[in-house]
Structures are given as C-alpha cells and as structure tokens.
Amino acid sequence: MDMQMFIQKDKITFQPCPRPAERVPPPPVTIVEQWVELSHPTTSGIQQKLEADGYRLSWVGASRLAGLEYQGWEMVIEKDRHGRLASFHVRTKPENMVLIKTSQPDLGLLTNNPAWKNAPGLVSCTVSQDGRQLVFAFDGPTPALAFLFHMSRDRSVIRCAMDPGRVDTVLGSLTEDGNRILREQHLK
C-alpha cells in the first residue's frame, strides 16, 4: 500500500493512500482558543507586529464576527508562547469578545476632515455600513453636484461618485494614495 509522508516541525507521520498515487489531504490545522486579558495584544507584542504590517485590531462580541467578515475583518490567529496557532478571547458579559483585524483603513478618521466638513449644504459625513466608503449627505442636489465637481478635480486621495438613486448624496472611496496616507496617520 502506498503511503504519504507529512512533515510538521520536528514530527514525521505517514498516512495510507486510498489508491496508488492518490494524494491524502493534509491533516487539519488545529487552532486553540486562548483566553486572555484585554491588554494581551499590547503586552504580547501582537498589536505592534500587526500594526506594522498595516492592520487595525479590535475586540468584538463573538456574535458579531460572522457579519464583520463580510466587511473585511478576520479573526486574529497568531502563534502563542508555546508555538501553537491560537485565536484570542476575553470573557465578558453579556458575551465573550474575540480579537479581530482588518487591513481596511479607518474611514471614521476622515469624517471630520476640514477639507470637506465646511462644504456648502453638507448635512453629514458618515462611513457606509460596510466601512468602505464615506457618505456625504447634502441638503439638496445642487450642493451635492457642486461638491462632486469640486472633488473630481483632485482625485489623489478620494474618488467620488453620486449615490445611485439619490440626488443629494455623494459616495467617496479612498484611492491607493489615500489608503497609504490614512495608514501612515493611523501608525503615528
């Protein structure tokens, strides 16, 4: 019978193949749930390492994890002090919290930007529900179009377009330069 060899760290294992030359799937990766204190990402150095790689970290209730994955967030999985892959959890009430990360910039930092906060007719500047766009709401179509025209002249940081189906709302997405600038501001 043919065997397939697996090498993991300092351990070698063999598994029989179902048929000659047919590969055996690798063994599943085990991720342990490590229960820690809220300060663990900082004290362990995980936060500094991930921020240097361009990530933002946050603790969230475990029930919110599935919804946030659609918005670009993922569970932090790093090696613990024993070399095992671990996810990090904190016991809190009413529900436990999970450490998550995203490489998406925090657009909330831009909602009070003086470059557009004082735009004529601007009612509000918020972040879209998916966290990927700025939503500029105006008190009518004329100031929205004037803002869109003004922003279209400088596309270095943010790219704007009218919200489909709305005449009083402009959506703004960061350009690559905008992402870089926002990451640099976050790391300061």
Secondary structure, 3 states (H helix, E strand, C coil): CCEEEEEECCEEEEEECCCCCCCCCCCCCCCEEEECCCCHHHHHCHHHHHHHCCCEEEEEEHHHHHHHHCCCEEECEEECCCCCEEEEEECCCCCCEEEEEECCCCHHHHCCCHHHHCCCCEEEEEECCCCCCEEEEECCHHHHHHHHHHHHHCCCCEEEEECCCCCCEEEEEECHHHHHHHHHHHHC
